[in-house]
Amino acid sequence: MKKITVYCELNLKNYTMLPVSYELISKAVELSRQAFELKKEQYSVEAVALGSNLDEDSLKKALNAGANRVVLVKNKTLSAFSQTIFAQSFIEYYLKNKSEVILFPATPYGRILAPRITTILNTGLVADCTGLDFILKNDELKLAPTRPTFGSELMATILSKKFPQCATVRPNTFVANFGLNADGQYCEFEPCEYSETRVKLLRTMLEKNTTDVNFDNAKVVLAAGFGLSEGKDKKYYLRLEELAKKINAKLACTRKVADFDLLPREFQIGQTGSNVVADVYIAFGISGAIQHVSGMKNSKTIIAINTDENADIFKYSDYKITADAKKIIDEMLEILS
């Protein structure tokens, strides 16, 4: 049976899997079904984590997301992140348990590991994907990752000539599906204890950040577009921030808003910012460029406010309001005052 391997990143403080791991496992299950429909080929889904331990609840969630096998590549040298040791350990495991597809999370660590691993394996890598599918090409089943290109104006589907076929996917791109109750297996793999020769970890320091810009568990997001701008006047960005605080929502923005320094870069949603899967996503004065839409399109309910009735954002919205977003902000603040 052929195989899709998902690299599942662990929080090395408590050995829990990051949420993006379950998202990729669920997508891998979908790909395995697609492979069978296209060519009657059977693919198993394997979740591989590296560390010195694995949280039991994370193991159960990985199996419930559909993993046929969960593997912990385990030894004491994997208790702290090292790009060389982690890459060497993963490659050692892969060479003994090869697969046709490897999916990596496009997290800070994932973005370091994936190119190192794929370079050593002499294969390609499609980065920051927003879509993953199987297609038939010359009667061969190929992974067809899609990502924005040309300044996010176009979407490109890129096929790899080599195996394994690899891609990185940003958190919140896909939705994790649980409840499969898969009768999966758990096993451990003991790699060699590699010692670093060029890099040595001396100390880990956490940067204090007073601004909470983590969109992972965002329920309601108020997103500001350039349509709120009045020259360089930040008035309505500040008023939207006030509104977000009143309703306990997260404040976000488009790339252009960040480029013009109207809101901090950390608030940016889209291909070059964060991805979000909110219960409610309200877009204030956002036109709907592909770059931005790719980062919010999986939100459950999308409400768009724009004066242009033909704005692209309306194509992705559940509720459309053709109005001046600034007036809507004023009215909402007045109601809540």
Secondary structure, DSSP 8 states (H G I E B T S, - for coil): -EEEEEEE-EETTTTEE-HHHHHHHHHHHHHHHHHHHHH---EEEEEEEEES---HHHHHHHHHTT-SEEEEEE-GGGSS--HHHHHHHHHHHHHHS--SEEEEE-SHHHHHHHHHHHHHTT---EEEESEEEEEEETTEEEEEEEEEETTTTEEEE---SSSSEEEEE-TTSS----------EEEEE-------SS------------S----TT-SEEEEE-GGG-BTTB-HHHHHHHHHHHHTT-EEEE-HHHHHTTSS-GGGBBSTTSB----SEEEEES----HHHHTTTTT-SEEEEEES-TT-GGGGG-SEEEES-HHHHHHHHHHHH-
